[in-house]
Amino acid sequence: MRVSLHSADLHYGGGLVLHTASSGSIPYLKEIYLRLDDGETIGVGEVRANIAYLNGFVEGTVVECAAAAIGAVDWTHDPVDLIASMADWGEPLIAPVRALIDCALHDFVARREHLTVAAWLGATAEKVVHETNQTLFWSSFEEFLAQAQTYVDRGFTDLKVRVAAADFAEDLRRIAMLRECFGTRVKIAADANGRWSAMEALEKLDALAAYDLAYVEQPVPPGDWAAVDLLANRSPLPVMLDESVATPDDIARICAYGGRIFAHLKLVKLGGIAPTMAAARRLSGAGIPFMIGQMNEGAAATAAALHVACATSPAFAELYGADGLIDDPVSGVSYMAGAVYADHASGLGVAFDAAATHLIGDYSYG
């Protein structure tokens, strides 16, 4: 098996700037790619490295841990066996690195069996396509409204507003304007990225309830389960947790709320496709609404989340990550009429141009 690690800095066109209450302004996406090649089949995984505001790991740490992990994997084992046993051998690895390896293994195995990853996971639909929301980042009021109109004109009817980056009165003004412009034909949600205390959250959720939001995401800091308890009992709107959802124990806690708290599942937090599938099945079995989502990421990472969504039928999906990238070395993901598509091909349905990346390391095993 030939194993290579690559990186690339990706940028959005059209003047889009990523800016949330927790991240600040982000000028580029630092993506890491893992390529597996046994001479007959190629598999590719991708993870974003500059997301310290989500997981606490700085960009350099993620890259270093990924490079170190390559030598810790016994690549002489069959990839199917590596997936099945990853909960054991991958336990010491940080979650983004587990996700990187897990996605490459899934792409490889599905390609080898001439199946899409979604089909390998059990999806029955032939096409790999799913509706997705779009997020409205912090920007000027005029840019905010123009971006919203652009998304609606493109067929997106599910918009999530990043709040808590400025004065709350301004957040309310923007959400009110969306409701005025688009009425009930557009679903609106808000994401506070954990910036409010429990009592602040209750006050603000009461104000937001006037706009019939689908949910408010992560209103309180991750790890503050006492605050979540309070919101589960008193919030007038559905509350969805994102940064709080990283382990099986977190999934168990959410199941215990009996549907009063929703979950946002991301491969980069849970450690890849396999653990995300396990979490989705557990939530589904308990009747808990959940979202399959992602960070702003390139096409390979987006495709991985898309295939999981196709295999799990989530109540919500956030798969906009690759939309508008102008220098992505991965192709095969497209957006049309409010949905995201992967090419009808085996594996993740994407193609990786290694020549358009920076080579971190290249190794041979077996």
PALUM-475529 format. One record per residue (C-alpha): z, x, y. Coordinates in steps of 0.5 Angstrom, whole numbers, plus 500, padded with zeros to 3 digits. Each point is the difference from the previous one (the first is absolute). Layout:
BEGIN
ZXY
...
REM end
This chain:
BEGIN
500500500
498503507
505497505
499501508
504498506
496499506
502498507
497496506
502498507
497493501
498496507
499493502
494498504
500495506
506502504
505498494
506503501
506499495
506499504
507496497
507500502
502505494
494505500
498501508
493501501
496504494
494503502
497502492
502498493
501506496
497499493
501504494
496499494
501501492
493501496
500500493
494503496
500501492
492501500
498493499
505496504
502500507
506497503
503500507
507498503
501500508
507500504
502500507
504506502
502499507
505494499
507503501
501494504
500496494
503505495
503505503
495506497
497504506
492501499
501507497
505498495
496495497
494505500
505506497
503495495
493497497
498508499
506501496
499494496
493502498
503506496
506495497
495495496
498502493
493498501
498502493
503493499
495494500
501496506
502494497
506503497
501503507
500493503
505497495
505506500
500501508
506496501
503506496
496507502
499497507
507498502
502507504
493499504
501497507
497493500
493501504
499506495
501495494
495495503
495506501
500502493
501493497
494497504
495506498
502499493
499492500
493502503
498505495
502495494
497494502
493504502
501503493
500493497
495498504
504495504
503498507
507502501
501493501
497498493
504505497
506497503
499494497
496496506
495495497
495499506
494505500
500501508
505505503
501496506
506497504
501497507
505504504
503500507
499504506
506503504
500500508
503507502
504501507
495501505
498497507
500492500
493500502
498505494
505496495
496493502
493503499
502503493
503494498
493496502
496506496
504499494
499492500
493501502
499504493
504495496
507502500
505494500
506504499
503504505
506504501
503502506
504506501
506499504
507503503
496506503
501497507
504494503
500494496
498495505
493504500
500499492
501493501
495499505
495504496
501495494
500494504
493502503
498501493
502493498
497497506
493504499
500499492
504494499
502499493
494502497
503507500
506502496
505505505
505504497
504505504
503507498
506503503
500507496
508499499
502501508
505494500
507499499
502494495
502496506
494502505
496498494
503493499
499499508
493502500
498497493
502493504
495502506
495501495
501494496
496496505
493503498
500499493
500507497
498501493
506505500
503505504
500507496
506505500
504497506
506505498
501507498
498502493
507500496
504495504
500495494
506497504
495498506
495498495
506495496
501497507
492499502
499497493
505495501
499498508
493502502
495495502
494504497
498503494
503507500
496506496
502507499
496506500
503506501
506498496
496499494
500507496
503499494
501495494
507499502
497498507
496495496
506497496
503499507
494496503
500496493
507498501
499497507
496494496
494500504
503501507
498507501
493502499
498507498
494505502
498504494
497507502
497505495
502506504
508497501
500498492
496506497
494498498
496494497
504500494
507499503
497495505
497496494
507499497
503498507
495495501
501497493
507500501
500496507
494496497
505498494
505498505
496496504
501505506
494500505
497507501
495504504
496506497
499504506
499508502
501504506
494502504
496504495
493502498
495497495
503502493
507498502
498493503
496499493
506502496
504494504
494496499
499500493
508499499
499494505
494497495
505501494
506497503
498494504
505501506
502495505
498505506
495506500
500506505
494504498
497502507
501507500
493503499
497495505
497504506
501507497
494504503
501507496
503497493
497505494
501494495
495494500
499494496
505495504
497495505
503494504
496494502
502493501
508501500
500504494
500507497
495502494
499505495
494502497
498497494
501506496
505503495
507503502
502499507
493499502
499505505
497507501
503506502
497506504
504506499
495504505
503496505
507502499
504506501
502503493
507501499
500503492
496500494
502501493
498499493
504498494
499500493
REM end
